[in-house]
Amino acid sequence: MKTSLSRRQALAGLGLLAATPLAGCIHYESNTDSDPGGTRKGSAGHDRSPMNLERSSFGSLADGTPVSLFTFRNAKGMTVKVTNYGLIITELHTPDRTGKSGNVVLGFDNLPRYLAGHPFFGAIAGRVANRIAKGRFTIDGQEYKVAVNNGANHLHGGVVGFDKKVWKIEGDEVTPEFARVRFSLVSPDGDEGYPGNLKVTVDYTLTADSELRIHYRATTDKATPINLTNHSYFNLAGQGVIDGHQLQLMADRYTPGDEGLIPTGDLISVKGTAVDFTTPHTLGERIEITGLTPTGYDHNFVLNSGGQSLALAARVIEPTTGRVLEVLTDRPGIQLYTANFLPADGIVCTGGVTFPRHGAFCLETQNFPDAVNKPKFPKSVWRPGETYDTTTVFRFSAR
């Protein structure tokens, strides 16, 4: 690990003048450190600090590019592991009502499994998460074509989206209240067909109060659509199907779609439908009657908060363990997905646990799908001089 001389140097090359410095951070000057290991502790490095951050090797790509793994810990028994390959959350351990900690996300414990392909486990999806109809959009009279990788449509940034990039490690900060790492990425003009050089930073922060906070910022030199999200698959029981998980969404409307899950443009009330989670319902209660093939949920909900400020969007309770997940966001929508496309015989994840179809759920905070082609949907295009700036919080507890 290489200690920086100043905060200014720690953020050199970031290219975002409005970015908030990480006080007292360590700067990793490149992704080619021969020994990326190290431990950071808060409270001036004292061992009794409630927060802990470690960096270790997670292997390397075929071309030799090294990949790191960061392990965040707090004093309440929560552990989060994040790799700079795709900014994937590989593990997330949180206590149940008895204090026993367990892994509640689907993922792998080694890089080759991710490189072999996976269903966006834990990754950052972008430049535009979710779908763009027919892989086409028009900005200021100019048509752009992006990769068609989901039937007739574009999904989660294309063939080599942000989920398959090795992100630069910009710096970290550890205090008694939180541990944070900042990552950055430059997506060049024409990347996957998108216009503009896009500079992105993502901060992953674990707090002493067991909140995992994800802060996204981006600037561009050409008008371009932006919609970033984290695509973690959760199972608060740590095994089996998620039928018994109780979900409440702070959303009175949703965006119905066609067979390819492209929204019609309408905003429809959820009242009296299988997608009504305005009051708590178990995920298994109506999962077979949503009208999708294969069965399950894969719906974008219109949050009542309107994306105007950070607000509670979803609450999930797993009764057998008592674990609770609350999702807060300042985005206008949230996509509920129930792992409908996992293999019928399941997928083996960390610890040898096999998760079947409907063995997890995703809550993807986002703009509405295909917003770049729907003028009535929320703002989807950012221009030079503007900053895309959004935060999502995953808050964990037990009852």
N, C-alpha and C positions, 0 to 999 in steps of 0.2 A: 504494500500500500504506500502511496506517495502523498506526503502531506503538502498541501498548497501553501503559498505564501500569503494569500489574501482571498477574501470572498470574491473579489473581482476576477481573479485568476480561476477560482473554482467554477465560475460560470462562463469562462471564456469559451467562445465557439458556440454558445447557445443561440445567440442571434435574437433573443427576445428581450428587448430593453426593459419591458415592463415586468419581467419575471422577478419574483420575490427572492432575494438571496437566502441561502440556507446558512444561518449563523453558525460559525465554527465548523463548517463542513470540511470533509476530506474530498479532494479532487482526484479522480482517477484519470490520468492524462491520456490514456489510450485503453483499448481493449486487448492489449497484447502483453499484459503483465505476466511474467513467468510464474509468479506466485501470488495469486489473487486473494489468498486467505487472510483473515484478520477478524478481530472482534472489537466492537465499539460498545462502550457502556456510558450511561448518563451519569449525572451528578459528578462531573469532573473525573470520570473514570472509576469511581469507587465501585467495588464488587457488589455492594448492597443496593445499587440502583434498581428501581423497578422496571427499567427498560434495558433491552439488550439487542444488539445487532451484530450478526456475523456474516462474513463473506467467504465463500469457498468456491472451488472449481466445480462446474457441472459438465465438464467435458469440452469437446470442440466440434466444429463443423468439419465436413470433408476437406475443405480448403485450409484447415488449420486454425480458423478463427476461434479463439477461446470463448467459452460461455460461463458465466458466473451464476451462483445461487446465493441469495440473501435470505437469512433466517432472522425473523423478528420475533421477540418474545416480550411478554409483559408479566407482571407479578401475579396476575389473576389466572395464569395457566393457559393463556392463549398464545399460540405459535403460528406464524404465517411464513411460508416459504415462497419466494418469488425468483424466477430466473429472468435474465435480461434477453433471453430468446423468446420473442413474442410477448414479453412481460407477463408470462404465464404464472398464475398462482398454482403452484404444484401441490401444496398441502395447506390445510387450515385446520388447526386443532383448537377446540374450544371445550370447556367443561360442561358436563350435564348437571342435573340438579344435585347429584351426589358429590360433585367435584371431580369426577373422572373425566379426563380430557380425551377427545376422540377426533379423528379426521372427518370433516364434513364436506369436503369437495372431492370431485373425481379428478384423477390425474395419475401421473407416473413418477417414479423416483429416479429416472435416468433419461438423459437426453435422446439416445437412439430411439426410444419408444415414441417420443414426440416427432422426431425427424421422419419416422416411418409413416406418419399421418395419423390424425385424430380429429374428432368432431369439435374443434375449437375449444378444447378443455382449458378453461381459465385464462384465455388469452385476451389481448386487446384487439378488437376488430376495427379496422379502418383501412383506407381513408374514410369510407362510408360504410358503417355497419348496417346490417339488414339488407333489404333488396332495392335494386333499381330496375324498373321494368325494361326488359329487352336490352339492358346494358347500354342505354342511350339517354342523353339529356342535352338540353340546349341552354346556354348562358349567353346573353347579349347577342343573340342571333347566330352564335357558333355552336354547331352540334359536336358533341364528344361521344366517343364510343369506348366503353370499358369492357372488361372481360365478362363473358357470359359463362358462368360456372355453376348455375343452379337452374337446371332446365333451360328455359328461354331467358332467364334473368341473371343479373349480377348480384352476388351475395358477399357481404363482409369484406369488401375491399379487393376481391379478385383472387387470382391464382396465387400470387405471392403478395399477400396483404401484410398489414402490420404485425399479424400473428406469426409471421415467418421471418421477421427481421431480427437481427441482433442489435438491440438498442444500446446506445452509448451511455455509460455510467457517469453522471455529472457530479454527484456529490452526495453526502449523507449528513444527517444531523441526529444526535441522540441527546435527549434531556430526560429529567425524571418524569416528564409528562408524555413523551412520545419518542418514537424512532422513525426516521424518514429517509428514503432514498429517492433522488431525482434521476430520471432517465430522459434521454432525448433521442430524436430521430429526425433526419432530413429526408423527406420524400421528394425526389426531384421532379421537375416539370415533365409530364408524360408518363410518370410512374403508373402502371396498370391502366393507362389511358387518361388519367386525371390531369387537368391543367394546373400549372403553377408550382413553384418550389415551396413546399409546405414544411415549416419548422415546428416540431411538436415537442412538448415536454409533458411528462407524466410523473407525478409524485405519488409514491405509495407510502402511507403513514399508518403505523399502528399506535394507538393511544393506550394510556394506562387504564382507560375505562372500556377497553375491548371494542373500540371502533376501528375498522379498517377504512381509511379515507383515501379516495383516489381523486386526484386533482389533475385535470387536463387543460393544457393551454396550447394554442396553435396560431401561427401567423402565416400569411401567404403573400406572394408577389403578383398573383393573378387571381381573379375570381374563381372560386372552386367550392364544391360542396364538401362539408365536413360533418361527420357524425361518428363519434368515438364511443365505445362502450367496452365494459369487461364482460366476458362470456363464461363466467364460472358456472359449473354444474354443482348444485348443492343437494346433499342428502343429510338432514340434521340427525338422523338415526345412525348414519355411518354405514348402512347396509340395507339391502332389500329394496322394495318399491316405496314410492313416496305417497301412496294412496291415503295414508292416515295423517299426513301433514295438513294442518289447518291454515288456510290462506285468507287474508283480507287485503283487498286492494282499494286504495283511495281514488277510485275511478268510477264515475257514473256512466261513462261512454267508452266505446271502442271503435276501431277502424275495420269494418268488415272487408274481406278480400276475396279475390278470385281463387281458382284452383292453384295458382302459383304463389298465393299469399301476397299478391299485389293489391293494395287498398283500392277500393272503388272511388275513394274521395269523400265518402259520407262519414259522418260521426253519429253513431247509433247508440241509443240507450241500452245498457246491459240488463235492465229490469226484466225479470221473468225469463231470462235466457240461461244457458249452461255456462256463460261467461260472467255471470253476476257474482262478484266477490265483494260487494259493498258491505256485506256482513260475512263473518267467517264461515267458510265451507271447507270440508276436506277435499283434497285434490282428486281423490278417487271417486267421489260421490257422483260426478257427471262426466268423468274423463272419457267415457265411451260414447257420449252423445253430443260431442262438439261439432260433428259434421266433417271432421278432417280424416284423411286417409294417408298414413296410418292414424289410428285414433290418438287423441290427446289434445293438449293445448299448444298452440303456436300463434298467439294473438297479441296485437298491440293495443294497449289500453291508454285512453286519454286521461291523464292525471288531472284531478280537480284543481290542483295548485297552478296549473297552466304553465309550469316551468318558470315562474316568476321569481322564486326564491327557494332555498333549500328547505324541503318539506318532506314529511313522512309520506312514502308512496306505497309501501307494502309491509305487512307483518306476517311472519310464518311461525307457527308453533308446532313442535313435534311432541305429542303428549307422552310418549313412553320415556323419553329422556329428559323432557322439560326444556330442551333447548329452544331458544327464541332468536329469530333473525328479523331485524327491522332494516328496511332499505329507505334511505333518504336521498333525494336528488333535486337538482334544479332544472332538470330536463322536462319536456312536456309529456313524454310517453314512457311506457315500460312494457317490454315484451315478456310475456309468460310463455316459456317453452318447457315441455315435460319429457325431454329426451325420447321423442317418438321414433327417432331413427337409429337408436342404438341397436346393435345386432340382436336378433331374437334370442340367441343363446347367451347374451350379455357380453360385457367387456371387462377384462381383468385389470384392476387398477392397483395403486400402491398398497402394499401389505397383502397382496394376493386376494383382495376382496373383489368378487365379481358382481357387477351392477347390471341388472336386466333392463330391458326396455321399460320406460317409466320408472327408472331407478334414480332419477334426479330431476331437479327443476332448475331453470335459469330465470333470473329476473334482470333483464337487460335494460338499463336506463338509457334513453335514446330520444332522438327525434322520430317522427312517424316514418314508416317505410315508404320509399319512393317519394319523399317530400320534395326532392329536386324537380319532380315532374308534376307536382300538385301545388299550384300557386296559393291555394287556400290553406295549406298546411303551414306549420311554423317555419320560421326562417331556416333555410338550409344552406345558403351560399354565403361565404365570407369573402371579403374583398381586401385589397391592400390597405393597410392602415387600421383594420379591424382586428380584434383578438377574440378568438374562440376560447372561452373560459368557463369551465363547468366542473362541478364536484358531485361525486356520489359517495355515500357512506353506507357501509355494511356494519350494523351494530349488533353485537352478540350478547346474550344473557341467558339465564336459566331460571325456571320457576317451578 
